[in-house]
Amino acid sequence: MDADTELKQHKIHHAWLVMIACCALYATVGLLNNTQGLYYPAICADLGCKTSQFTITTVFNGLAAMVTLGIVDKVYKRFPTRIVLFLMVTLFSLSFVLRSFARSFVQFCVVYIIMGIASAFIIYVPIPMLINKWFVRRRGLALGVSLLMSGVAASVSSPIINHFIDTIGWQKTGVINAVAAFLISGPVILLFVRTSPEDVGLLPYGMKERDVRVWRNENQNDPETPEKIREKNKAKTERSKEETIKFVICFVMAVALMLIAGIYHQFSNFSVSIGVGTAVGATLLSLNMIGNMVSKAVIGPCVDRFGGKKTMLCAFLLVILSFIMMTLYIVPGFLYIGAFLTGIAAATNGIALPIMIGSFAEGDDYVYYTSKVAMGTMLSTAFITYIGSAIYDLCGTYAVEFIIYAVMQFICIILMFILLKDKEEKK
């Protein structure tokens, strides 16, 4: 690929089309994954069971996703990204169609296992992977906008889905929703997604000609003497040890950040425990979701403007503040402002981890570590509700849980500085 081909300019860089495909993909996730709770009452009524009994099926979903994440990086490395994504979006949508035809607990478990396998390929890995490859500048904006689409799609579609469930039943609604979700992202993925800029003769968005010259100078084929080979092997060993340590830190952060982000699961019980009723709990949940969407729209551009370290520090501190305010809920306004600020936790979970992993891994290594760190996220997901309830049962107050999560968030700040201390961030 010659320099003229590499450096050719387009009015609209293909990276933005890839971002549109990422937005469509996460809109599909929002339409299907984020609206599942709307179906539970109708499904449980048909099965004659309690919601708490039916949600055991989601454990199979999480376990299937966690196991599958172990091979996700190998699949993306071997096959074209758009083909893998298209097939998994198809399987993901099909699993929701199959759910409409399930009639027993065992059948639902099988369906949720299929969902988990497909979700491992589309929820955690592809968007950070594609954005990291296609963008040098505006990477935070592209990542933030893409992740934002799941919340937007869920918010817009939830009242419509709820209406259809009441009027035509959950089975028909599920099929319509699955078909619509597939049509939103399936064709766009085939049209726009390419594994890397090199596949279409381009450079990543924002890469300058001088960056290309530096890259070429660093990667020229110099004669390798035995001494140079030994030096390279020694450097590779040291780098491998450093990457292992940083991966462990990222894994710990993934577990902690997902537990913190899942605080909204406790809002209903929390509102009852302080005597304000479930209606206030629903309001707190809505404020959390609004905070989530707003922060995703803001954090991405801030990463581009101020750098990942400064932006994440501010976001993490705001999350700590949210738990302090929730603990001091008796102060007028603190309860609602705190609930809004807790939405930042979910946004930082989606944006911070790609930044952390990108501080020590690139290319295929980035995909490998992203999939492995996502296993920590899935591990947390399986225990979010249980841990919160267990703390409350043990202590008799949610204040202890809020304080624990604030401390965990502070620890994440320390871990972030350890990871990014040698990272030269680019605006």
C-alpha positions, 0 to 999 in steps of 0.5 A, a space after each residue: 500500500 503506497 503513501 498516496 493510497 494511505 494518505 488519500 483524503 475523503 470528505 467523510 472519513 470512513 471512520 464515521 461510517 464505522 461509528 454509525 454502525 457502532 451506534 446501530 449495534 448498540 441501538 439493537 442492544 438497547 432495544 432487546 437487552 435493555 427492555 427485557 424487564 418489560 416482558 417479565 410480568 407477562 411471561 411469569 403470568 403465563 408460567 405461573 411463577 414469581 419474577 424472582 424465580 424466573 430471573 434465575 434464567 438470567 444466570 444462565 445468560 451470564 454464565 454462557 456469556 462469561 464462558 464464551 468471552 474466553 474465545 471471542 478474541 480468537 474468533 475476531 482475530 481469525 474472521 472478518 469483524 463485519 461477518 462475525 458481528 452480522 452473524 451474532 446480531 442475527 443469532 441475538 435477534 433470533 434468540 428473542 424470537 425463540 423466546 416468544 415460542 418458549 413454553 417451559 422453564 427449561 426452554 427459557 433457560 436454553 434460549 437465554 444460553 443462546 442469548 448469552 453466547 451471542 451477547 458476548 460477541 456484540 456487547 463488550 468487545 466490538 465497539 471499543 475494538 473498532 473505535 480504537 482501530 479507526 480513531 486516533 482523534 475524537 476517539 472519546 466522542 465516537 465511543 461515548 456516542 456509540 454507547 449512548 445509543 443503547 440508553 436512547 433506544 431503550 428509553 424511546 422504545 420502552 413505552 411502545 413495547 409496553 403498549 404492545 405487550 398490553 394490546 397484542 401480547 408479549 409473544 408477538 411483541 417480542 417477535 416484532 421487537 427482534 425483527 426491528 432490532 435486527 433491521 436497525 443494525 444488520 444491514 448497516 454492519 454489512 455496509 460500513 464495518 471493516 476490521 481496520 482502516 488498512 482494509 480500505 486503504 485509509 489511515 485511522 481518523 486523525 493520524 497525520 502524515 508525520 505519524 506515518 513517517 515515524 511509524 515507518 522509521 520505527 518499523 524498518 527492517 534492520 539487520 538482526 544480530 544475535 545481540 539485538 535478538 537477545 535485547 528484543 526477547 528481554 524487552 518482550 519478557 519485561 513487557 509481558 510481565 508489565 502487561 500481566 500486572 496491568 491486566 490484573 488491575 483492569 480486571 479488578 477495576 472491571 469487577 468493582 466498576 460494574 458492582 458500583 454501576 449496578 447500584 440502580 438495582 437497589 433503588 426500589 428496595 432502598 426507597 421502601 427502606 427509608 419509607 418513601 415508597 416504590 414510586 420514589 424508587 421508580 423516579 430514582 431509577 429514571 434519574 439514574 438512566 438520565 444521568 447515564 445518558 447525559 454523562 455518556 454524551 459529555 464524558 466522550 468529548 471531555 476525554 478528547 479535550 482534556 485526556 482520559 486521566 483528568 476526565 475519569 478522575 472528575 467522573 469518579 469523584 462525582 460518583 463518590 459524591 453521589 454515594 455521599 449524597 444518597 447516604 445523606 438523603 435526609 438533606 433536601 434534594 440530595 436523594 434526587 441529585 445523588 440518584 442522577 449522579 449515580 448514572 455516571 457510574 455506568 457511563 464510566 464503566 463503558 468508557 474508562 475500561 477501554 482507556 485503561 486497556 488502551 494504555 498498555 495494549 494495541 491491535 490483537 492484544 487490545 481485543 484479547 485483553 478487552 474480552 478477558 476484562 469483560 469476563 470480570 464485568 460478567 462476573 459482577 453482573 451475576 452477583 450485583 443484586 445478591 451482594 446489595 441485598 446481602 449487605 442490607 440484610 446484614 447491616 439493616 441499612 443501605 448506607 453501609 453499601 453506599 459507603 463501601 461503593 464510595 471506598 471502592 470507587 476511590 480505590 479505582 482512582 488509585 488503580 487508574 493513576 497506577 495504570 496511566 502514570 506513564 501514559 502520554 495522553 493525546 488530546 
